[in-house]
Amino acid sequence: MLLPRPRAYVDWVVPLDDQGREIGACHDPESYRRYLEWLADYLYFTDISIPENQKPLLAEFEAKGGIESAVFWTSDELGMSCWDVSLIEEEYLSGASYGEFHANQLKTWDELPEDWRQEIEEASEDFFISEADYDRIGLEALEARKVPSHIKHSDIPYRPVFAKLLKSVETREERIAHLDYFFSNMNDCASK
């Protein structure tokens, strides 16, 4: 099963609108553009420490395409996995052990039509979640609770990585384009 790369919730600063309220979510093109422009500058000029769980991720992206690679892979995986991740997080936060979660996975697997099961090539990788991934996703969900509930921006779990990689993108327009791609691709992938 496709899961997002390691996430970290260490920075959730957001800009203010004209009335002095935090832009916690974008509901129209104007607020989205304002947030995007602000974020392109904020990540470029702000140093955000890289959490331990994202250091290998940063090294991978630095070696393979920089910010372009980072926005592609994180948005693809975050978007395509959002429904599965939501289910894992709910189970973990409700106190379900991995054994209970896995028992539910097995029950669901057994209830699938045989032709569907045959289409899934590697059941252990394509359908079932490992205990390590269950714990990682659950712990990330716990960490995400630090973010105020009105702040919903999907870049937040990857801000440390994006901030580091965007330092090498000198023009504001390019930084905006990379971040716009992240949001657009993530939304496209989530709707599939």
C-alpha positions, 0 to 999 in steps of 0.5 A: 500500500502506498503511504506518505513519506515520513511527516513532521509537524514542527512548523505551522505558522500561517499568514494573516488575512486583511482582517488580521485572522490566520489563513488556516485554509484556502477556500478561494483563489485569492486566499490560495494565491496569498498563501502560496506567495507568502509560503514561497517567501517564508520557506526561503527566508526561514530556517526550519530544523530537519527532524530526525525522521526526515533527514534520510528523506532530505538526503534522498531528495538532495541527491535526486532532483532537489525541490522538483523531486520533493514536491512531486513525490510527496504530493503524489504519495500524500494525495494517493494515500490520504484515504488509507492514512485517514483510516490508519490514523483513526484506528491508532488514535482510537487505541486499536493495537496493531493486532486488532488493526491487522485482524480487520485487514485480514477480514476485509481481504477475505471479503474481497472477491477472488478476482480482485485479490488476484489483481493485487500482485503482492498482497503483503505490500499492496494491501497490508500495512506493516506494524512499523508503518502502522506505528509510524503513521499513528505517531505522526497523527499524534504529533499532528495534534499540536497543530491548531485545528483551524490550520489545514495546509497540506505542506505543513508535514513537509515544511522542514524539507521544502524550506531546506530545498527551496533555499537553492531556488533564487527566484520567487516565481520558481518557488511559487511554481514548485509549491503550486505544483505540490498543492495541485498534484496532491489535490489531483491525486487525492481525487483519483 
